[in-house]
């Protein structure tokens, strides 16, 4: 529940999500649990270099840095598949996306 502590402490919590509808629903739940929370939802698909670059550009122009990064991405027992950039999906979302 790191988001709850961060939102409650007045931090801007950016939910970087692959699915915007689910991200907005999560932000609504956080806002309900933490009135006055500063929240933003940003589309980010760690399996796509284009999505990573686009999200980084938006965050770089709209934010004054990131003070705390909490990663919660990964795939559970996926069938072997490749991202649009040709990387194995598990590797792309859990390891290489954070290095790009």
ABEGO torsion letter per residue (X at the ends): XAAAAAAAAGBBBBBBBABAAAAAAAAAAAAAABBGBBBBBBBBBAABAAAAAAAAAAAAAABBEBABBBBBBEBBGBBBBBBAAGBBAAAAAAAAAAAX
